[in-house]
Amino acid sequence: MFECNLRGDIENKLKAIKAAAKKKKVVFRGNVEKGSFHKDVIMPVLGKMRVLGGNYRIQGGIITVTITVKPPTYNWDKKETEVRDFIESD
């Protein structure tokens, strides 16, 4: 779990987050209060697998992101920094 400050208009920031998620083939559902996201991939032999999942809550200009599904070998410190930088940008 991590928290980020949302700068500027929260609705516009959420639209930008949704657009960025769509480009990365991440399903993003929610509104200015709460929501969820996930990414599935098709693996040979194994079929459809969820490789990323989580939820968020926005309160008082702060977004709390909780990752509930993640690959064990992924560098999450780096990814959290990237996500945090994007969310907190103007």
Phi and psi restraints in degrees (range 20) as a CNS / XPLOR table:
assign (resid 1 and name C) (resid 2 and name N)
       (resid 2 and name CA) (resid 2 and name C) 1.0 -147.8 20.0 2
assign (resid 2 and name N) (resid 2 and name CA)
       (resid 2 and name C) (resid 3 and name N) 1.0 160.2 20.0 2
assign (resid 2 and name C) (resid 3 and name N)
       (resid 3 and name CA) (resid 3 and name C) 1.0 -121.1 20.0 2
assign (resid 3 and name N) (resid 3 and name CA)
       (resid 3 and name C) (resid 4 and name N) 1.0 148.0 20.0 2
assign (resid 3 and name C) (resid 4 and name N)
       (resid 4 and name CA) (resid 4 and name C) 1.0 -138.5 20.0 2
assign (resid 4 and name N) (resid 4 and name CA)
       (resid 4 and name C) (resid 5 and name N) 1.0 149.0 20.0 2
assign (resid 4 and name C) (resid 5 and name N)
       (resid 5 and name CA) (resid 5 and name C) 1.0 -81.6 20.0 2
assign (resid 5 and name N) (resid 5 and name CA)
       (resid 5 and name C) (resid 6 and name N) 1.0 134.8 20.0 2
assign (resid 5 and name C) (resid 6 and name N)
       (resid 6 and name CA) (resid 6 and name C) 1.0 -95.6 20.0 2
assign (resid 6 and name N) (resid 6 and name CA)
       (resid 6 and name C) (resid 7 and name N) 1.0 120.9 20.0 2
assign (resid 6 and name C) (resid 7 and name N)
       (resid 7 and name CA) (resid 7 and name C) 1.0 -100.4 20.0 2
assign (resid 7 and name N) (resid 7 and name CA)
       (resid 7 and name C) (resid 8 and name N) 1.0 144.9 20.0 2
assign (resid 7 and name C) (resid 8 and name N)
       (resid 8 and name CA) (resid 8 and name C) 1.0 79.9 20.0 2
assign (resid 8 and name N) (resid 8 and name CA)
       (resid 8 and name C) (resid 9 and name N) 1.0 -161.6 20.0 2
assign (resid 8 and name C) (resid 9 and name N)
       (resid 9 and name CA) (resid 9 and name C) 1.0 -70.8 20.0 2
assign (resid 9 and name N) (resid 9 and name CA)
       (resid 9 and name C) (resid 10 and name N) 1.0 122.0 20.0 2
assign (resid 9 and name C) (resid 10 and name N)
       (resid 10 and name CA) (resid 10 and name C) 1.0 -64.8 20.0 2
assign (resid 10 and name N) (resid 10 and name CA)
       (resid 10 and name C) (resid 11 and name N) 1.0 -39.7 20.0 2
assign (resid 10 and name C) (resid 11 and name N)
       (resid 11 and name CA) (resid 11 and name C) 1.0 -62.9 20.0 2
assign (resid 11 and name N) (resid 11 and name CA)
       (resid 11 and name C) (resid 12 and name N) 1.0 -43.6 20.0 2
assign (resid 11 and name C) (resid 12 and name N)
       (resid 12 and name CA) (resid 12 and name C) 1.0 -66.8 20.0 2
assign (resid 12 and name N) (resid 12 and name CA)
       (resid 12 and name C) (resid 13 and name N) 1.0 -38.6 20.0 2
assign (resid 12 and name C) (resid 13 and name N)
       (resid 13 and name CA) (resid 13 and name C) 1.0 -63.7 20.0 2
assign (resid 13 and name N) (resid 13 and name CA)
       (resid 13 and name C) (resid 14 and name N) 1.0 -41.9 20.0 2
assign (resid 13 and name C) (resid 14 and name N)
       (resid 14 and name CA) (resid 14 and name C) 1.0 -63.9 20.0 2
assign (resid 14 and name N) (resid 14 and name CA)
       (resid 14 and name C) (resid 15 and name N) 1.0 -38.8 20.0 2
assign (resid 14 and name C) (resid 15 and name N)
       (resid 15 and name CA) (resid 15 and name C) 1.0 -61.3 20.0 2
assign (resid 15 and name N) (resid 15 and name CA)
       (resid 15 and name C) (resid 16 and name N) 1.0 -41.6 20.0 2
assign (resid 15 and name C) (resid 16 and name N)
       (resid 16 and name CA) (resid 16 and name C) 1.0 -65.5 20.0 2
assign (resid 16 and name N) (resid 16 and name CA)
       (resid 16 and name C) (resid 17 and name N) 1.0 -39.8 20.0 2
assign (resid 16 and name C) (resid 17 and name N)
       (resid 17 and name CA) (resid 17 and name C) 1.0 -64.2 20.0 2
assign (resid 17 and name N) (resid 17 and name CA)
       (resid 17 and name C) (resid 18 and name N) 1.0 -44.0 20.0 2
assign (resid 17 and name C) (resid 18 and name N)
       (resid 18 and name CA) (resid 18 and name C) 1.0 -62.1 20.0 2
assign (resid 18 and name N) (resid 18 and name CA)
       (resid 18 and name C) (resid 19 and name N) 1.0 -41.8 20.0 2
assign (resid 18 and name C) (resid 19 and name N)
       (resid 19 and name CA) (resid 19 and name C) 1.0 -64.2 20.0 2
assign (resid 19 and name N) (resid 19 and name CA)
       (resid 19 and name C) (resid 20 and name N) 1.0 -42.6 20.0 2
assign (resid 19 and name C) (resid 20 and name N)
       (resid 20 and name CA) (resid 20 and name C) 1.0 -65.3 20.0 2
assign (resid 20 and name N) (resid 20 and name CA)
       (resid 20 and name C) (resid 21 and name N) 1.0 -39.0 20.0 2
assign (resid 20 and name C) (resid 21 and name N)
       (resid 21 and name CA) (resid 21 and name C) 1.0 -63.6 20.0 2
assign (resid 21 and name N) (resid 21 and name CA)
       (resid 21 and name C) (resid 22 and name N) 1.0 -43.3 20.0 2
assign (resid 21 and name C) (resid 22 and name N)
       (resid 22 and name CA) (resid 22 and name C) 1.0 -60.6 20.0 2
assign (resid 22 and name N) (resid 22 and name CA)
       (resid 22 and name C) (resid 23 and name N) 1.0 -40.6 20.0 2
assign (resid 22 and name C) (resid 23 and name N)
       (resid 23 and name CA) (resid 23 and name C) 1.0 -61.4 20.0 2
assign (resid 23 and name N) (resid 23 and name CA)
       (resid 23 and name C) (resid 24 and name N) 1.0 -29.7 20.0 2
assign (resid 23 and name C) (resid 24 and name N)
       (resid 24 and name CA) (resid 24 and name C) 1.0 -96.6 20.0 2
assign (resid 24 and name N) (resid 24 and name CA)
       (resid 24 and name C) (resid 25 and name N) 1.0 12.1 20.0 2
assign (resid 24 and name C) (resid 25 and name N)
       (resid 25 and name CA) (resid 25 and name C) 1.0 60.6 20.0 2
assign (resid 25 and name N) (resid 25 and name CA)
       (resid 25 and name C) (resid 26 and name N) 1.0 35.9 20.0 2
assign (resid 25 and name C) (resid 26 and name N)
       (resid 26 and name CA) (resid 26 and name C) 1.0 -100.9 20.0 2
assign (resid 26 and name N) (resid 26 and name CA)
       (resid 26 and name C) (resid 27 and name N) 1.0 127.3 20.0 2
assign (resid 26 and name C) (resid 27 and name N)
       (resid 27 and name CA) (resid 27 and name C) 1.0 -78.7 20.0 2
assign (resid 27 and name N) (resid 27 and name CA)
       (resid 27 and name C) (resid 28 and name N) 1.0 124.8 20.0 2
assign (resid 27 and name C) (resid 28 and name N)
       (resid 28 and name CA) (resid 28 and name C) 1.0 -126.1 20.0 2
assign (resid 28 and name N) (resid 28 and name CA)
       (resid 28 and name C) (resid 29 and name N) 1.0 119.8 20.0 2
assign (resid 28 and name C) (resid 29 and name N)
       (resid 29 and name CA) (resid 29 and name C) 1.0 -126.5 20.0 2
assign (resid 29 and name N) (resid 29 and name CA)
       (resid 29 and name C) (resid 30 and name N) 1.0 136.0 20.0 2
assign (resid 29 and name C) (resid 30 and name N)
       (resid 30 and name CA) (resid 30 and name C) 1.0 153.2 20.0 2
assign (resid 30 and name N) (resid 30 and name CA)
       (resid 30 and name C) (resid 31 and name N) 1.0 -172.2 20.0 2
assign (resid 30 and name C) (resid 31 and name N)
       (resid 31 and name CA) (resid 31 and name C) 1.0 -139.6 20.0 2
assign (resid 31 and name N) (resid 31 and name CA)
       (resid 31 and name C) (resid 32 and name N) 1.0 -163.3 20.0 2
assign (resid 31 and name C) (resid 32 and name N)
       (resid 32 and name CA) (resid 32 and name C) 1.0 -75.4 20.0 2
assign (resid 32 and name N) (resid 32 and name CA)
       (resid 32 and name C) (resid 33 and name N) 1.0 1.9 20.0 2
assign (resid 32 and name C) (resid 33 and name N)
       (resid 33 and name CA) (resid 33 and name C) 1.0 -110.3 20.0 2
assign (resid 33 and name N) (resid 33 and name CA)
       (resid 33 and name C) (resid 34 and name N) 1.0 -45.3 20.0 2
assign (resid 33 and name C) (resid 34 and name N)
       (resid 34 and name CA) (resid 34 and name C) 1.0 -162.3 20.0 2
assign (resid 34 and name N) (resid 34 and name CA)
       (resid 34 and name C) (resid 35 and name N) 1.0 164.0 20.0 2
assign (resid 34 and name C) (resid 35 and name N)
       (resid 35 and name CA) (resid 35 and name C) 1.0 179.8 20.0 2
assign (resid 35 and name N) (resid 35 and name CA)
       (resid 35 and name C) (resid 36 and name N) 1.0 -171.3 20.0 2
assign (resid 35 and name C) (resid 36 and name N)
       (resid 36 and name CA) (resid 36 and name C) 1.0 -142.2 20.0 2
assign (resid 36 and name N) (resid 36 and name CA)
       (resid 36 and name C) (resid 37 and name N) 1.0 167.2 20.0 2
assign (resid 36 and name C) (resid 37 and name N)
       (resid 37 and name CA) (resid 37 and name C) 1.0 -151.5 20.0 2
assign (resid 37 and name N) (resid 37 and name CA)
       (resid 37 and name C) (resid 38 and name N) 1.0 153.5 20.0 2
assign (resid 37 and name C) (resid 38 and name N)
       (resid 38 and name CA) (resid 38 and name C) 1.0 -161.9 20.0 2
assign (resid 38 and name N) (resid 38 and name CA)
       (resid 38 and name C) (resid 39 and name N) 1.0 159.2 20.0 2
assign (resid 38 and name C) (resid 39 and name N)
       (resid 39 and name CA) (resid 39 and name C) 1.0 -135.2 20.0 2
assign (resid 39 and name N) (resid 39 and name CA)
       (resid 39 and name C) (resid 40 and name N) 1.0 129.5 20.0 2
assign (resid 39 and name C) (resid 40 and name N)
       (resid 40 and name CA) (resid 40 and name C) 1.0 -114.0 20.0 2
assign (resid 40 and name N) (resid 40 and name CA)
       (resid 40 and name C) (resid 41 and name N) 1.0 148.7 20.0 2
assign (resid 40 and name C) (resid 41 and name N)
       (resid 41 and name CA) (resid 41 and name C) 1.0 -131.2 20.0 2
assign (resid 41 and name N) (resid 41 and name CA)
       (resid 41 and name C) (resid 42 and name N) 1.0 155.3 20.0 2
assign (resid 41 and name C) (resid 42 and name N)
       (resid 42 and name CA) (resid 42 and name C) 1.0 -95.7 20.0 2
assign (resid 42 and name N) (resid 42 and name CA)
       (resid 42 and name C) (resid 43 and name N) 1.0 118.4 20.0 2
assign (resid 42 and name C) (resid 43 and name N)
       (resid 43 and name CA) (resid 43 and name C) 1.0 -103.5 20.0 2
assign (resid 43 and name N) (resid 43 and name CA)
       (resid 43 and name C) (resid 44 and name N) 1.0 134.5 20.0 2
assign (resid 43 and name C) (resid 44 and name N)
       (resid 44 and name CA) (resid 44 and name C) 1.0 -55.5 20.0 2
assign (resid 44 and name N) (resid 44 and name CA)
       (resid 44 and name C) (resid 45 and name N) 1.0 137.7 20.0 2
assign (resid 44 and name C) (resid 45 and name N)
       (resid 45 and name CA) (resid 45 and name C) 1.0 73.4 20.0 2
assign (resid 45 and name N) (resid 45 and name CA)
       (resid 45 and name C) (resid 46 and name N) 1.0 -46.2 20.0 2
assign (resid 45 and name C) (resid 46 and name N)
       (resid 46 and name CA) (resid 46 and name C) 1.0 -79.5 20.0 2
assign (resid 46 and name N) (resid 46 and name CA)
       (resid 46 and name C) (resid 47 and name N) 1.0 -25.9 20.0 2
assign (resid 46 and name C) (resid 47 and name N)
       (resid 47 and name CA) (resid 47 and name C) 1.0 85.6 20.0 2
assign (resid 47 and name N) (resid 47 and name CA)
       (resid 47 and name C) (resid 48 and name N) 1.0 -151.7 20.0 2
assign (resid 47 and name C) (resid 48 and name N)
       (resid 48 and name CA) (resid 48 and name C) 1.0 -74.1 20.0 2
assign (resid 48 and name N) (resid 48 and name CA)
       (resid 48 and name C) (resid 49 and name N) 1.0 129.2 20.0 2
assign (resid 48 and name C) (resid 49 and name N)
       (resid 49 and name CA) (resid 49 and name C) 1.0 -133.4 20.0 2
assign (resid 49 and name N) (resid 49 and name CA)
       (resid 49 and name C) (resid 50 and name N) 1.0 139.5 20.0 2
assign (resid 49 and name C) (resid 50 and name N)
       (resid 50 and name CA) (resid 50 and name C) 1.0 -83.1 20.0 2
assign (resid 50 and name N) (resid 50 and name CA)
       (resid 50 and name C) (resid 51 and name N) 1.0 121.6 20.0 2
assign (resid 50 and name C) (resid 51 and name N)
       (resid 51 and name CA) (resid 51 and name C) 1.0 -108.0 20.0 2
assign (resid 51 and name N) (resid 51 and name CA)
       (resid 51 and name C) (resid 52 and name N) 1.0 -8.8 20.0 2
assign (resid 51 and name C) (resid 52 and name N)
       (resid 52 and name CA) (resid 52 and name C) 1.0 -154.7 20.0 2
assign (resid 52 and name N) (resid 52 and name CA)
       (resid 52 and name C) (resid 53 and name N) 1.0 139.0 20.0 2
assign (resid 52 and name C) (resid 53 and name N)
       (resid 53 and name CA) (resid 53 and name C) 1.0 -161.1 20.0 2
assign (resid 53 and name N) (resid 53 and name CA)
       (resid 53 and name C) (resid 54 and name N) 1.0 153.2 20.0 2
assign (resid 53 and name C) (resid 54 and name N)
       (resid 54 and name CA) (resid 54 and name C) 1.0 177.1 20.0 2
assign (resid 54 and name N) (resid 54 and name CA)
       (resid 54 and name C) (resid 55 and name N) 1.0 -171.8 20.0 2
assign (resid 54 and name C) (resid 55 and name N)
       (resid 55 and name CA) (resid 55 and name C) 1.0 -145.4 20.0 2
assign (resid 55 and name N) (resid 55 and name CA)
       (resid 55 and name C) (resid 56 and name N) 1.0 168.3 20.0 2
assign (resid 55 and name C) (resid 56 and name N)
       (resid 56 and name CA) (resid 56 and name C) 1.0 -142.1 20.0 2
assign (resid 56 and name N) (resid 56 and name CA)
       (resid 56 and name C) (resid 57 and name N) 1.0 158.0 20.0 2
assign (resid 56 and name C) (resid 57 and name N)
       (resid 57 and name CA) (resid 57 and name C) 1.0 -139.8 20.0 2
assign (resid 57 and name N) (resid 57 and name CA)
       (resid 57 and name C) (resid 58 and name N) 1.0 135.7 20.0 2
assign (resid 57 and name C) (resid 58 and name N)
       (resid 58 and name CA) (resid 58 and name C) 1.0 -115.3 20.0 2
assign (resid 58 and name N) (resid 58 and name CA)
       (resid 58 and name C) (resid 59 and name N) 1.0 128.4 20.0 2
assign (resid 58 and name C) (resid 59 and name N)
       (resid 59 and name CA) (resid 59 and name C) 1.0 -151.2 20.0 2
assign (resid 59 and name N) (resid 59 and name CA)
       (resid 59 and name C) (resid 60 and name N) 1.0 125.8 20.0 2
assign (resid 59 and name C) (resid 60 and name N)
       (resid 60 and name CA) (resid 60 and name C) 1.0 59.9 20.0 2
assign (resid 60 and name N) (resid 60 and name CA)
       (resid 60 and name C) (resid 61 and name N) 1.0 36.6 20.0 2
assign (resid 60 and name C) (resid 61 and name N)
       (resid 61 and name CA) (resid 61 and name C) 1.0 77.8 20.0 2
assign (resid 61 and name N) (resid 61 and name CA)
       (resid 61 and name C) (resid 62 and name N) 1.0 10.3 20.0 2
assign (resid 61 and name C) (resid 62 and name N)
       (resid 62 and name CA) (resid 62 and name C) 1.0 -120.0 20.0 2
assign (resid 62 and name N) (resid 62 and name CA)
       (resid 62 and name C) (resid 63 and name N) 1.0 130.7 20.0 2
assign (resid 62 and name C) (resid 63 and name N)
       (resid 63 and name CA) (resid 63 and name C) 1.0 -103.4 20.0 2
assign (resid 63 and name N) (resid 63 and name CA)
       (resid 63 and name C) (resid 64 and name N) 1.0 128.8 20.0 2
assign (resid 63 and name C) (resid 64 and name N)
       (resid 64 and name CA) (resid 64 and name C) 1.0 -106.2 20.0 2
assign (resid 64 and name N) (resid 64 and name CA)
       (resid 64 and name C) (resid 65 and name N) 1.0 120.3 20.0 2
assign (resid 64 and name C) (resid 65 and name N)
       (resid 65 and name CA) (resid 65 and name C) 1.0 -109.8 20.0 2
assign (resid 65 and name N) (resid 65 and name CA)
       (resid 65 and name C) (resid 66 and name N) 1.0 128.6 20.0 2
assign (resid 65 and name C) (resid 66 and name N)
       (resid 66 and name CA) (resid 66 and name C) 1.0 -120.4 20.0 2
assign (resid 66 and name N) (resid 66 and name CA)
       (resid 66 and name C) (resid 67 and name N) 1.0 120.1 20.0 2
assign (resid 66 and name C) (resid 67 and name N)
       (resid 67 and name CA) (resid 67 and name C) 1.0 -90.1 20.0 2
assign (resid 67 and name N) (resid 67 and name CA)
       (resid 67 and name C) (resid 68 and name N) 1.0 123.0 20.0 2
assign (resid 67 and name C) (resid 68 and name N)
       (resid 68 and name CA) (resid 68 and name C) 1.0 -107.6 20.0 2
assign (resid 68 and name N) (resid 68 and name CA)
       (resid 68 and name C) (resid 69 and name N) 1.0 -21.5 20.0 2
assign (resid 68 and name C) (resid 69 and name N)
       (resid 69 and name CA) (resid 69 and name C) 1.0 -132.9 20.0 2
assign (resid 69 and name N) (resid 69 and name CA)
       (resid 69 and name C) (resid 70 and name N) 1.0 125.2 20.0 2
assign (resid 69 and name C) (resid 70 and name N)
       (resid 70 and name CA) (resid 70 and name C) 1.0 -155.3 20.0 2
assign (resid 70 and name N) (resid 70 and name CA)
       (resid 70 and name C) (resid 71 and name N) 1.0 148.2 20.0 2
assign (resid 70 and name C) (resid 71 and name N)
       (resid 71 and name CA) (resid 71 and name C) 1.0 -66.4 20.0 2
assign (resid 71 and name N) (resid 71 and name CA)
       (resid 71 and name C) (resid 72 and name N) 1.0 139.1 20.0 2
assign (resid 71 and name C) (resid 72 and name N)
       (resid 72 and name CA) (resid 72 and name C) 1.0 -69.1 20.0 2
assign (resid 72 and name N) (resid 72 and name CA)
       (resid 72 and name C) (resid 73 and name N) 1.0 -21.7 20.0 2
assign (resid 72 and name C) (resid 73 and name N)
       (resid 73 and name CA) (resid 73 and name C) 1.0 -98.0 20.0 2
assign (resid 73 and name N) (resid 73 and name CA)
       (resid 73 and name C) (resid 74 and name N) 1.0 2.6 20.0 2
assign (resid 73 and name C) (resid 74 and name N)
       (resid 74 and name CA) (resid 74 and name C) 1.0 -81.0 20.0 2
assign (resid 74 and name N) (resid 74 and name CA)
       (resid 74 and name C) (resid 75 and name N) 1.0 142.9 20.0 2
assign (resid 74 and name C) (resid 75 and name N)
       (resid 75 and name CA) (resid 75 and name C) 1.0 -79.2 20.0 2
assign (resid 75 and name N) (resid 75 and name CA)
       (resid 75 and name C) (resid 76 and name N) 1.0 88.3 20.0 2
assign (resid 75 and name C) (resid 76 and name N)
       (resid 76 and name CA) (resid 76 and name C) 1.0 -73.6 20.0 2
assign (resid 76 and name N) (resid 76 and name CA)
       (resid 76 and name C) (resid 77 and name N) 1.0 -26.2 20.0 2
assign (resid 76 and name C) (resid 77 and name N)
       (resid 77 and name CA) (resid 77 and name C) 1.0 -60.8 20.0 2
assign (resid 77 and name N) (resid 77 and name CA)
       (resid 77 and name C) (resid 78 and name N) 1.0 -44.5 20.0 2
assign (resid 77 and name C) (resid 78 and name N)
       (resid 78 and name CA) (resid 78 and name C) 1.0 -65.1 20.0 2
assign (resid 78 and name N) (resid 78 and name CA)
       (resid 78 and name C) (resid 79 and name N) 1.0 -45.6 20.0 2
assign (resid 78 and name C) (resid 79 and name N)
       (resid 79 and name CA) (resid 79 and name C) 1.0 -65.0 20.0 2
assign (resid 79 and name N) (resid 79 and name CA)
       (resid 79 and name C) (resid 80 and name N) 1.0 -40.5 20.0 2
assign (resid 79 and name C) (resid 80 and name N)
       (resid 80 and name CA) (resid 80 and name C) 1.0 -60.6 20.0 2
assign (resid 80 and name N) (resid 80 and name CA)
       (resid 80 and name C) (resid 81 and name N) 1.0 -40.8 20.0 2
assign (resid 80 and name C) (resid 81 and name N)
       (resid 81 and name CA) (resid 81 and name C) 1.0 -61.7 20.0 2
assign (resid 81 and name N) (resid 81 and name CA)
       (resid 81 and name C) (resid 82 and name N) 1.0 -43.6 20.0 2
assign (resid 81 and name C) (resid 82 and name N)
       (resid 82 and name CA) (resid 82 and name C) 1.0 -62.6 20.0 2
assign (resid 82 and name N) (resid 82 and name CA)
       (resid 82 and name C) (resid 83 and name N) 1.0 -45.5 20.0 2
assign (resid 82 and name C) (resid 83 and name N)
       (resid 83 and name CA) (resid 83 and name C) 1.0 -64.7 20.0 2
assign (resid 83 and name N) (resid 83 and name CA)
       (resid 83 and name C) (resid 84 and name N) 1.0 -45.6 20.0 2
assign (resid 83 and name C) (resid 84 and name N)
       (resid 84 and name CA) (resid 84 and name C) 1.0 -59.8 20.0 2
assign (resid 84 and name N) (resid 84 and name CA)
       (resid 84 and name C) (resid 85 and name N) 1.0 -45.3 20.0 2
assign (resid 84 and name C) (resid 85 and name N)
       (resid 85 and name CA) (resid 85 and name C) 1.0 -60.6 20.0 2
assign (resid 85 and name N) (resid 85 and name CA)
       (resid 85 and name C) (resid 86 and name N) 1.0 -42.3 20.0 2
assign (resid 85 and name C) (resid 86 and name N)
       (resid 86 and name CA) (resid 86 and name C) 1.0 -65.2 20.0 2
assign (resid 86 and name N) (resid 86 and name CA)
       (resid 86 and name C) (resid 87 and name N) 1.0 -48.3 20.0 2
assign (resid 86 and name C) (resid 87 and name N)
       (resid 87 and name CA) (resid 87 and name C) 1.0 -64.0 20.0 2
assign (resid 87 and name N) (resid 87 and name CA)
       (resid 87 and name C) (resid 88 and name N) 1.0 -40.2 20.0 2
assign (resid 87 and name C) (resid 88 and name N)
       (resid 88 and name CA) (resid 88 and name C) 1.0 -84.5 20.0 2
assign (resid 88 and name N) (resid 88 and name CA)
       (resid 88 and name C) (resid 89 and name N) 1.0 -4.9 20.0 2
assign (resid 88 and name C) (resid 89 and name N)
       (resid 89 and name CA) (resid 89 and name C) 1.0 -70.7 20.0 2
assign (resid 89 and name N) (resid 89 and name CA)
       (resid 89 and name C) (resid 90 and name N) 1.0 156.9 20.0 2
